[in-house]
């Protein structure tokens, strides 16, 4: 029930990375039977019924993702949309950039700075581009009309958040594996349980596999690729809106 209050973007881009990060904890609880302890079971039950668990996970993942996003943009020279619309940035297709800039100006109603003005004040130029892009985003919220844009935005959020929580996820995986190993070596004999069992071996292996996965899969390259696909789709959506605006204007002129 609690998951249903999250929208499609939150479930894919935030909840899924968060759940993947705590998989080792789930394995740890299952192998050690911690769910059977009344206090722990009671707390988990409250979190599930109140819907607090998913909300906490989504909030934490969002914060991790937003924090790393700023650092990534700085290393890229800004968000892809900003970099692609700058006149002072080298490009292999000036006509495409010109078309995108015109569309963004028409859709947002804002004027982007000229090359001379951009060179004189780069911060002001970037700010103008960001404000115009925000206006375009606000006008492309229709998920049915801009389905591919929504998909690319959600995919970018997922990749960014996976990269953002990688260190926390690695720590959870490694600590869970060490906890299970310590239990096998020191605790199991004291409570008269087998040190080596199928459950224990599975638990340690699963946690270590999660650790390796978090070492290998998250990368700046994957995030940047997803960001560029989203930026490309957003700018093409601006061109589409510009065309619709032009057609609407023509129709209005004819009927009047």
C-alpha positions as CSV (number, residue, x, y, z in Angstrom):
1,X,0.0,0.0,0.0
2,X,2.8,2.4,0.9
3,X,4.6,1.8,-2.4
4,X,1.4,2.8,-4.3
5,X,1.7,6.4,-3.0
6,X,5.0,6.7,-4.8
7,X,4.8,7.7,-8.5
8,X,6.4,5.8,-11.3
9,X,9.5,8.0,-11.3
10,X,10.0,7.6,-7.6
11,X,9.6,3.9,-7.7
12,X,12.1,3.3,-10.5
13,X,14.6,6.1,-9.9
14,X,14.7,6.2,-6.1
15,X,13.0,3.2,-4.5
16,X,14.7,0.5,-6.6
17,X,18.3,1.8,-6.0
18,X,17.5,2.1,-2.3
19,X,16.1,-1.4,-2.1
20,X,19.1,-2.8,-4.0
21,X,21.4,-1.1,-1.5
22,X,19.8,-2.8,1.5
23,X,19.5,-6.3,0.0
24,X,22.5,-7.4,2.1
25,X,20.7,-6.3,5.2
26,X,17.7,-8.3,4.2
27,X,19.9,-11.3,3.6
28,X,21.5,-10.7,7.0
29,X,18.2,-10.6,8.8
30,X,17.0,-13.7,7.1
31,X,20.1,-15.8,7.7
32,X,20.4,-14.8,11.4
33,X,16.7,-15.0,12.0
34,X,16.6,-11.5,13.5
35,X,13.1,-11.1,12.2
36,X,12.1,-13.6,14.9
37,X,13.2,-11.2,17.7
38,X,9.9,-9.6,19.0
39,X,11.3,-6.0,19.3
40,X,12.8,-6.0,15.7
41,X,9.7,-7.7,14.3
42,X,7.5,-5.0,16.0
43,X,9.5,-2.1,14.7
44,X,9.6,-3.5,11.1
45,X,5.9,-4.1,11.2
46,X,5.2,-0.5,12.2
47,X,7.4,0.8,9.5
48,X,5.7,-1.4,6.9
49,X,2.1,-0.5,8.0
50,X,2.8,3.2,8.3
51,X,4.5,3.3,5.0
52,X,7.6,5.0,6.6
53,X,10.1,2.5,5.1
54,X,9.7,3.3,1.4
55,X,9.4,7.1,2.2
56,X,12.7,7.0,4.2
57,X,14.5,5.1,1.5
58,X,13.2,7.4,-1.3
59,X,14.2,10.5,0.7
60,X,17.7,9.2,1.5
61,X,18.4,8.1,-2.1
62,X,17.2,11.4,-3.5
63,X,19.6,13.3,-1.2
64,X,22.5,11.1,-2.2
65,X,21.7,11.6,-5.9
66,X,21.2,15.3,-5.7
67,X,24.5,15.7,-3.8
68,X,26.5,13.8,-6.4
69,X,24.8,15.4,-9.3
70,X,26.3,18.8,-8.6
71,X,29.8,17.3,-8.5
72,X,29.2,15.5,-11.8
73,X,27.9,18.6,-13.5
74,X,31.1,20.5,-12.4
75,X,33.3,17.8,-13.9
76,X,31.3,17.8,-17.1
77,X,31.3,21.6,-17.4
78,X,27.6,21.9,-16.6
79,X,24.5,19.9,-17.4
80,X,24.5,18.5,-21.0
81,X,21.6,20.9,-22.0
82,X,23.6,23.9,-20.8
83,X,26.8,22.7,-22.5
84,X,25.1,21.9,-25.8
85,X,23.4,25.3,-26.0
86,X,26.4,27.4,-25.2
87,X,27.6,29.3,-28.3
88,X,31.2,29.4,-27.0
89,X,31.4,25.6,-26.7
90,X,32.8,23.7,-29.8
91,X,30.3,21.6,-31.6
92,X,30.2,19.3,-34.7
93,X,26.7,20.5,-35.7
94,X,26.1,24.2,-35.4
95,X,22.9,24.0,-37.3
96,X,21.5,21.6,-34.7
97,X,22.5,23.8,-31.8
98,X,20.9,26.8,-33.6
99,X,17.7,24.9,-34.0
100,X,17.7,23.9,-30.4
101,X,18.4,27.4,-29.1
102,X,15.6,28.8,-31.3
103,X,13.1,26.2,-30.1
104,X,14.1,26.8,-26.4
105,X,13.7,30.5,-26.8
106,X,10.3,30.2,-28.5
107,X,8.9,27.6,-26.0
108,X,10.3,29.4,-22.9
109,X,9.7,32.9,-24.0
110,X,13.2,33.8,-22.9
111,X,16.1,35.1,-24.9
112,X,19.5,33.4,-24.7
113,X,22.6,35.5,-24.7
114,X,24.6,36.2,-27.8
115,X,28.1,34.9,-28.3
116,X,29.7,38.2,-27.4
117,X,27.6,38.6,-24.2
118,X,28.2,34.9,-23.4
119,X,32.0,35.5,-23.5
120,X,31.7,38.6,-21.4
121,X,29.6,36.9,-18.7
122,X,29.6,33.1,-18.8
123,X,27.7,32.8,-15.5
124,X,24.9,35.0,-16.7
125,X,24.7,33.1,-20.0
126,X,24.5,29.7,-18.2
127,X,21.8,31.1,-15.9
128,X,19.7,32.2,-18.8
129,X,20.0,28.8,-20.4
130,X,19.1,27.0,-17.1
131,X,16.0,29.2,-16.7
132,X,14.9,28.6,-20.3
133,X,15.4,24.8,-19.9
134,X,13.4,24.8,-16.7
135,X,10.6,26.4,-18.5
136,X,10.8,23.8,-21.2
137,X,10.8,21.0,-18.6
138,X,7.7,22.5,-17.0
139,X,5.9,22.4,-20.4
140,X,6.8,18.8,-21.0
141,X,5.3,17.2,-17.9
142,X,2.6,15.3,-19.9
143,X,3.8,11.7,-19.6
144,X,1.6,10.4,-22.4
145,X,2.6,13.0,-24.9
146,X,6.3,12.9,-24.0
147,X,6.6,9.3,-23.0
148,X,10.1,8.8,-24.3
149,X,11.3,11.9,-22.4
150,X,9.7,10.7,-19.2
151,X,11.5,7.3,-19.7
152,X,14.9,8.9,-20.3
153,X,14.4,11.2,-17.3
154,X,13.5,8.3,-15.1
155,X,16.5,6.3,-16.4
156,X,18.9,9.2,-15.7
157,X,17.5,9.5,-12.2
158,X,18.1,5.8,-11.6
159,X,21.7,5.9,-12.9
160,X,22.5,9.1,-11.0
161,X,21.1,7.7,-7.7
162,X,22.8,4.3,-8.2
163,X,26.0,6.2,-8.5
164,X,25.2,8.5,-5.6
165,X,24.6,5.8,-3.1
166,X,27.4,3.5,-4.3
167,X,29.6,4.1,-1.2
168,X,26.8,3.6,1.3
169,X,25.7,0.4,-0.6
170,X,29.3,-0.9,-0.6
171,X,29.6,-0.3,3.1
172,X,26.3,-2.1,3.8
173,X,27.4,-5.1,1.7
174,X,30.8,-5.4,3.2
175,X,29.6,-4.9,6.8
176,X,26.9,-7.5,6.3
177,X,29.4,-10.0,4.9
178,X,31.8,-9.3,7.9
179,X,28.9,-9.6,10.4
180,X,27.9,-13.0,9.0
181,X,31.5,-14.2,9.0
182,X,32.0,-13.1,12.6
183,X,28.8,-14.9,13.5
184,X,30.0,-18.1,11.9
185,X,33.4,-17.9,13.6
186,X,32.6,-16.7,17.1
187,X,28.8,-16.6,17.8
188,X,27.5,-19.8,16.3
189,X,29.5,-22.1,18.6
190,X,28.3,-20.2,21.7
191,X,24.6,-20.7,20.8
192,X,25.1,-24.3,19.6
193,X,24.4,-23.6,16.0
194,X,26.5,-25.0,13.0
195,X,29.3,-22.7,12.0
196,X,29.1,-23.8,8.4
197,X,25.6,-24.2,6.9
198,X,23.9,-23.7,3.6
199,X,22.3,-20.6,4.9
200,X,25.5,-19.1,6.3
201,X,27.4,-19.7,3.1
202,X,24.6,-18.3,1.0
203,X,24.4,-15.2,3.1
204,X,28.1,-14.4,2.9
205,X,28.3,-15.2,-0.8
206,X,25.2,-13.0,-1.5
207,X,26.7,-10.1,0.4
208,X,30.0,-10.3,-1.3
209,X,28.4,-10.5,-4.7
210,X,26.4,-7.4,-3.9
211,X,29.7,-5.7,-2.9
212,X,31.3,-6.7,-6.2
213,X,28.2,-5.5,-8.1
214,X,28.4,-2.1,-6.4
215,X,32.1,-1.9,-7.3
216,X,31.6,-2.6,-10.9
217,X,28.2,-1.3,-12.1
218,X,27.9,2.4,-10.9
219,X,30.1,4.7,-13.0
220,X,30.3,8.3,-14.2
221,X,30.2,7.1,-17.8
222,X,26.8,5.4,-17.3
223,X,25.4,8.5,-15.6
224,X,26.7,10.9,-18.3
225,X,25.3,8.6,-21.1
226,X,21.9,8.6,-19.4
227,X,22.1,12.4,-18.9
228,X,22.9,13.0,-22.5
229,X,20.1,10.8,-23.7
230,X,17.7,12.8,-21.5
231,X,19.1,16.1,-22.7
232,X,18.8,15.1,-26.3
233,X,15.2,14.1,-25.8
234,X,14.3,17.2,-23.9
235,X,15.7,19.5,-26.6
236,X,13.9,17.6,-29.3
237,X,10.7,18.0,-27.2
238,X,11.3,21.7,-27.3
239,X,11.5,21.5,-31.1
240,X,8.2,19.6,-31.2
241,X,6.5,22.2,-29.0
242,X,7.9,25.0,-31.2
243,X,6.4,23.3,-34.2
244,X,3.0,22.9,-32.5
245,X,3.2,26.6,-31.5
246,X,3.9,27.6,-35.1
247,X,1.1,25.4,-36.4
248,X,-1.3,26.8,-33.8
249,X,-0.4,30.3,-34.8
250,X,-1.0,29.6,-38.4
251,X,-4.3,28.0,-37.7
252,X,-5.4,30.9,-35.6
253,X,-4.4,33.3,-38.4
254,X,-6.5,31.4,-41.0
255,X,-9.6,31.0,-38.9
256,X,-9.7,34.6,-37.8
